[in-house]
C-alpha cells in the first residue's frame, strides 16, 4: 500500500493523545489554564469515516475549507 496525501499514517487516538500532552505541557510551562486552549483538528482531505476515531476520543472542533465538506462530516 502506498502512502497518499489523505491517508492516515499513525493511529489517530495515540496521535491525538500526544498532541493533548504537548498542549498540557505548554500550558503548565506558561501558566495557562488548559481549558483556555482549543485544539482545532484539520479534517481537510479526509472522509467522514477517517475522523470517527478522533471524534470517539473526544475531539469536537474541526477545521474545513468548504462548508459542504464540513456538513457531510
N, C-alpha and C positions, 0 to 999 in steps of 0.2 A: 504494500500500500504506500502510495506517495503522499507527501505532506502538501496539503492545499492551503490556500490563504484563509479559508474559513473552517479548517479542521482543528479540532481541539487536540493539543499536543501534550497536555498534562491533565491529570484528574482535577476537575473543577473544584470539588469540595476542598481538597487539600491546598489547591492554589488560592482559593478564597480565604482559607484559614491563615495562610502565610501572609496575605495582604492585610487581613484583620490584625494579625500580631504586629506587623510593621506600623500600622496606624496607631495601635495601642501604645507601642514603644515610643513613637514620635510624640504622642500626646503626653506621656509621662515625662519625657525629656524636656518638653517645652511648657509643662504645667497647664496643659489644656484638658478640658473635660472631653472624654471620648465621644460623648453624645453631641458635641458641637461640630463633629466632622461627619460629612456624608460621603460615603463611597458610591460613586456612580459607575456601574458596570456597563461597558460598551458592548452592546449586542449586535452591532452592525456586522453584516455578512453572515451571521449565524441564524439558523432556522429556530423556530419556537421550541422544537424538541431538544435542541442543544443547550438551551438555557434552563430547562426544567431542573437539573441537579443544582444549579446555582440558586434558583428560587426555593427549592426544597431545603437549602442550607441557610436560608434567612435573607438573602439579598432581595431588596424590594425596589431599588431605584436603578433604572436602566437608561442609557442614552442611545438614541437612534438618530439617523439623518432624516428620515421621512416619517411623517405621521402614519402613512399607510402601513409601513413596516411595523411600527410600534403597535398599531391597532391589532394586527394579526397575532402578535405575541402576547 
